[in-house]
Every structure is written in C-alpha cells, then in structure tokens.
C-alpha cells in the first residue's frame, strides 16, 4: 500500500481539486430525486417539517414523553429531533454508498474519471438535506424560546461524523461493486445502528455495564455533542476528540481500500 494513499493531505487535496465536478454530481443527485414530484424540491423543506410535526404530536401530546433530567420548558420532541438531524446525515451517506460506484458503470470505464468522488455524492446529498433539517431545528428552537449561541457550533461538531461516513462510503462503495447484496444489507445495518446509538435516549440511560461501549462509539459521541450544542448544555469534548481521531483513521483506511480495489471495478461491472 502506497504511503501517498495514506496521506490525509493528499486525500483531501484530491477532493478539493475535483470539487466542481463533485458539486455538479451532488446537485444532479438531489434534483433527480424530486424530479416529477408535484412539489419538486420543496420536499427538502416539507419532509423535515412533516417529520417534526409528527414527532411533536406523537411524543409531545400522545406519549407525553420526557428526557431523563430534561430541562424545564424544553420539549422532548425537540431533543429527539436534534439527534436525528445528526444521525440522518450519516444514515443517508452510508445507506446509499454500496450503489455509489455500481450506479455509474459508464464513469468507471472512463480512464481519467476520478472515481473516488463518486462515494462522496450520497454524503453531499445527505449534507444538503441535513442543512435544511438544521434550519428547521433553528426555527423550532426559536419558536420554543430555546435558541442560543451554542447552536452555531453544531456544524463544526459534525466533522468526526463526516470523516467516519466518508470512510464507510469509500469502503462500502468498493465492496458494493463486487457484492450486490450490500445494497440490501447496509440499510438494515444502519437501521440497527440508529437504535444502538443515543438517538432516542441519552448515554446516561444505558446500563452501567454497557456504557463504555456507548462512550467509545464515535457516532454516539457526535450525536451527544450535537444535541448538547443545540440545547445549550455542556458539550462532551473528550469523546468528541476521540471520535475525531477515529473518523480520520476511518477516512484514510477507507480511501486506501477504495484505491486498492478500483482497478478491478471495470471487470466486475
């Protein structure tokens, strides 16, 4: 394995060099998803609004659920939604990654095409949807009187999650070329991961014997940090820094695996 392949500066320099092409592919991916729909791209706003309204009704009025040690006046559904905003970015990027390369066979056969940016397209689309989800979160915080300055740290706290999703995307997109079943298996894995991460509950609610596993889960660390920033509680920086290191390692190893496998893509497709 080439040491240049493991150089993070080289990896992100390659992405930056192809940023325009990546942007066009992400835009195409997002627009194609809503082509032919009655409301078109308005669904980017409508989907999170409908989801937030359902959460508010079901958890706020029917179940009347409360978060452990919930702050007075802070709705449970808002705490829940702040965690889902983080998780959904990861979920979209990883769930669609097995078909990221397989879905573009004509690009694979172009010798000069930068195949390494194809797994970034689902991540880019996830970030577009995540940005609109974040705007809805800001509006909900303002509407409930809980908007504060710490929420501006929310995008910054996503960096470990983006690196982790990037590593998974490169790794799974390479596997997806050779193993078609990955497109069915990975979404199930992501759905399981949603319930194994502190999306619907805090780490403090996990039994003591299992808590170390949750504390070393980089996805959970980012969810907890993002939720803390959104709700104005102290941010757990130590797990976040650990998640940053794990995310960077995952991105480097995923990129190396992708580059090692790419020569066989054309034969497999």
N, C-alpha and C positions, 0 to 999 in steps of 0.2 A: 504494500500500500504506500503510495507516494506521500511524503511528508507535506507536499504542497496541498494535497487533498485535505489534510487535517488542519490547515492553516485557516483560522476563522476570518482573518482579514481578507484572504483570497476568496473565501466563500461569499462573504457579503459584498466584496468588490464586484464579483461576477453578477450578483443580483442587481446591484446598483447600475452596472453597465447596461443591463437589459431591462431597466425599469420602465421605459416607454412601452416596449412590447408586452411586458407583464401587465401594465395598466390597461392596455387595449384588450388583452385576453380576459382580464377580470371584468371590465365593462361589458364585453360581449357575453360573458357567462351570466352576469346579473340581468342584463336586458333580455336574453333568451329565456330566462326563467319566467318572466312575466309577459312575454310576447303572446298576444291573443287573448289575454285576460281582460275582462271588462274594465277593471280599474287600473290595469297596467302596473307601472312602477309605484303607484300609490299604495300597493300592497306592502311595500317596505315600511310605510308608516302604519298601515291598517293592521297588519299582523301583530306587531308588539302591542298596539293599543287594545286589540281584542283579547290577547293573552292576558294583559294586565287587568283588564276589566273582569275577566273570568276569575283570576286569582283573587281580586278584591271581593267579588261576590261570594265565591265558594269558601275561601279561608277567613274572610272578614265577617260575613253575615251568617253563613250556614254553620261552619265548624267553630267560628269564633276562637280560632287557634291563637296561641301566644308563644313567642320565642322564649327560651329559658333566659331569665334575667333581662327580659325585654324592657327597653326604656319606655317611660310613660309617654303616651301620645304617639308612639312610633308604630304604625300598622304592621302586622305580621306579614301581610302580602307584599309589602314594600321590601322587607328584609329578605323575603324569599326571592323576589324578582331581581334584587341586586346580585344575588349569587348566580341566578340563571343567566344574566347578561354575560357574565364571565364564562360560564360553562358552555353556552351555546356557540361561542366563537370557536372553542376547541372542538366541540362536537361536529360542527359543520366541516371544519378543515379535515378532521381525521376520518369522519364517516365517508366522505366523498373521495378521499385520497386513493383508494385502490383502483379507481377508474380514471384517475387523473392523466395517466400516460396512455392507458389502453384506449381511452376515448378519442385519441388523436393519432391514429395509425399513420396518416399521411405526413404528420410532422416528424414522426420517429424515423421515417425513411429519408428525410432531408438531412444531408450530412452536416450542414452548417447550422442547423437549428439548435438553440440552447435548450435541450430537453430538461435541464434541471429547474427551469422556471415553471414547467407545467404543474408540478405538485403544489406550487405556491398559488395557483389560481383559486382552488377552493378556500384556501386561507384568506386570500384577498377578498373573496366574496363574503366570507364569514366576518371579516373586519367591516365591510360595508354595512352589513346587516347589524353588526354589533354597534356601529356608530349611531345608527338610528335608534337602536334599543337604549343606548346611553342617553340620547336626547329625551326619550320618553321617561327614563329614570329621573333625569334632571327636572323635567316638568312635574313628575309625581312628587319628588322631594319638595319642590317649591309649593305645589298645591297643598301638601300636608303640613307646610311650615317647618320642614326639616332640612332645607337647603343650607349648606355651609361651605366654607372654602376648601376643606379637606377633600371634597369630591373631585377637585381638579387633579389630584394625584391618581385618580382611578386609571386613566390611560397609561400612565407610567408604570403602574403596578402590574400591567398585563404583559410586560416584556418577558418574564420567565415562561408564561403560558404560550406566547407566540413562538419562542425558541423551541419549547417542547413539542408544540403542534407541528412546527417545521421539521423537526427530526422525525416524528412519526410519519408525516406526509411523504418525505423522501423515502423512508424505509418501506412503508406500505404500498406506495405507488409502484416501486420496483417489484415487490412481491406480487402485486396485482396483475402485472404483465404476464407472469408465469402461472399464477394460481387464480383462476377466475372466481373461485368460491370466496375469495377475500371480500368481494363486494357484498356478500351476504353475511359473512362472519363479523366483520369490523363494526357495522352499525349495531349489532347485538352487543358486542363488547362495549361500545360507547354507552349504550343504554344501561348496561350493568354498572359502568363506571359512574354514571350520574347518581345512582343510589349508594355507591360505595364512597362517594366524595361528599363533603359537607355542604351540599346544595340546599337540602330540605331540613337540615339540622346543623347545629354548631359542633365543633370538635369536642367541646366540654360535655356534650350529651352522650358521647361514645363511652362504653365501658372502659374502665381503667386499664384492663389487660390489653385492649385493642388500640388504645390511644397512641402509643408510639408509632404504630403503622400509619395512622392518620397524620401524625405530626411530620412524618417523612414523605408524605405524598405531595409532590410538587404542585399538582393540580389543586389539591385541597388548600395548600398554603396560599396560592394566588387567589382562590375564591374567598378565603377568610380575610386576606389583606384588602381585596377589592371591596368586600362588604363593609369592612371597618372604615375605609375611606369614604364610602357612600353614606354611612350612618354616623360618622363623626366620632367613632370610638378609637382607642389606641391601636395603631397598626402593628401587627406582629412582624417586626423586621427580620428577626433571626431566621424563622422558617422561610421567609421570602428570599433572603440572600442564598440560603441552601437551595431553594427552588431555582434560583437564577443560575447557579453553578450546574445543577442537574440539567436544566434546559439547554445551556450552552453545550454541554457534553453530548446531549441527545441530538442536537442540530448537527454537530460536527460528525458524529458517527453515522447519522442518517444520510448525510451528504456523501460521505465516503462509501457507504454501501451502495447508494444510487449510482455513483460514478463507476464503481467496480462492476455493476450489473448492466450498465447501459449498452455495452457492445453486443449483448445478446437480445436486446429488445426487438430489433427488426426481424430476427429469425423466429422469435416467439409469436409475433403478430402476423 
